[in-house]
Amino acid sequence: MTTSTRHPAPAAPVADRVPGPARALADLAAAASAEWVKLRSVRSTWWGTAAALALMAAVAPSAAVATISNMQNDLVASADVPASEMAAYATLWVVQFAVIALSLPVITSEYSSRSIHPTLQAVPARARMLAAKTLSLTAFVFGAGLVLATIGTLLSYLVMLHPVFEGYGVLDPGEAVADAVRQSAYLAAVAVLTLGVGTALRSAAATLTTVFMLIMGLPLMLLLLGNEIGVYLADRLPFAAGVSFVDSAFVMGQSPDALSPAAGGMVLMCWTAAALAAGTLVLLRRDA
Amino acid sequence: MITLRGLTKRYGDILAVDSLDLEVRPGRVTGFLGPNGAGKTTTMRMVLGLDRPTRGQALVQGRPYRELDRPLHHVGAVLDARAVHPDRSARAHLLSLARTHRIPERRVDEVLQTVGLAEVARKRAGTFSLGMSQRLGIASALLGDPGLLIFDEPVNGLDPDGVRWIRDLMRSMAEEGRTVFVSSHLMSEMQLTADHLVVIGRGRLITDAPLAEVLGNSAWTAVLVRTPHPEDLVTALEGEGAGVERPGPGELVVTGVPVERIGELAHRTGVLLHELSTRDASLEQAYRELTADSVQYTTENRNRP
């Protein structure tokens, strides 16, 4: 029962570093690198990426074929069909759901496995933890988006080289790069939106339902109702804002209320920021 | 060093932790005991900044956990060994924690070695047995070489070798001058590991004392007396306020008076003694007495016919 101090004190307590922006930034970078280790070390990330790839490879060339067929059958006015916009079509209609599937567990699995405890023990500044997740997820999804867009664009272009579809497909490198960047930015925005909603709701099922309703269910319902205010609102929900931002006439018929690409980008960013803000608020206030 | 000041946590109508004042000091193993639902885990969660106290403060090295610079170098804690993404390998789990503090990768391999998981380092944590998970949890606690270790029920699911291993680990950590705060419902385990005991019930502090004091408290340590003439001694003992039981002719079991005092009384009253010996109360027994009033989930038989 003696209080033993025979051994030297342990690990001399680490001296505090000087607080300030430099320390905060260093800690954020370290936390983001930790989040990247987590992101790459679970299968859901790679399954989601593989699914995104498969969907892109299947849908982008199919969209090219369908679009040109419609033009050949005079269902729509003939025009140049940029290969990169076929990739955009795939990104907005299908690929984004694979990205949601890989983004969702970044936070919801922390709660379902309770690994949020070790996570917050290592990074007790909760806003920093979420910022770190945001950074690593954004970087990964944006990078993956560029690869996906490139593959979709090239496959679409290859299909359109076939003699049956000749004369429609175009591939302007400058436009293609711009399209790829915009699609990837859209995917990153959707990924962060999912992360924000997931942080606020914690449950995977609730998050998936909410994100899907926000991106697909709600705007579809409003557009189908056709009410003027409804359509106006639908154009300002994340999906339509994304369509405006991506700036392709092929993704969805042009709406009279559609936003300009810049405004679409801004509105999309606002949605993402709102979701992150909601997540941060819950994270800071609720017990882990 | 952990300091609790009036620490209180309320969930709706239930006071999970009620005005706890406590200091957990370095250089010894402090056992944290209490029946299920006593508030042990909630207290630990507040110490780690996972839960916000309703009132009061939980301080680590004099500061709230959230204000610690590089907390893993101050505190290593395992609340729930299973709290690892089942899909992630043991190594990736530790590496992600290490990265937050720029702890070098070789330290990850070092702690994996220490806890004996080096060979399964790349296996998914979801395939681990509870014992292996406990070891992984301990590896994560050791990662930053912290001065304070907090374990919630660490021997759960460990085989006897594992139990001995963690007992030795905690002892040596304390001997090195670290603070070790460990909760357990296994009293026998605490008796072997802890130097100091903190017992709570219904969120309230029941006792905060050295192990020997809890065990040696006269209220729980019985003294066996054998004498051919008990009557005179009983009178004297009862005069001292002792509890006296008579299990057999010429036998007394005395509680509430230290053994030295009984010897003195026997001498003074001139009673011949055949035996005078202490029977150490087991911690189990002491603990049961301590928490008797505060067990929340006792079985109720009232509705049975």
Interface residues (C-beta under 8 A of the other chain):
Chain A: M1 T3 S4 T5 R6 H7 P8 A9 P10 A11 P13 V14 D16 R17 P19 R23 D27 A30 A31 S33 A34 E35 V37 K38 S41 V42 R43 S44 S109 E110 S113 R114 S115 I116 H117 P118 L120 Q121 A122 V123 P124 A125 D287 A288
Chain B: R25 G27 R28 R45 L48 G49 L50 D51 R52 Q61 Y65 R66 L68 D69 R70 P71 L72 H73 H74 V75 A77 L79 D80 R82 A83 V84 H85 P86 D87 R88 S89 A92 H93 L95 S96 L97 A98 R99 T100 H101 R102 S140 D145 P146 G147 M173 A174 E175 E176 G177 R178 D195 P210 L211 A212
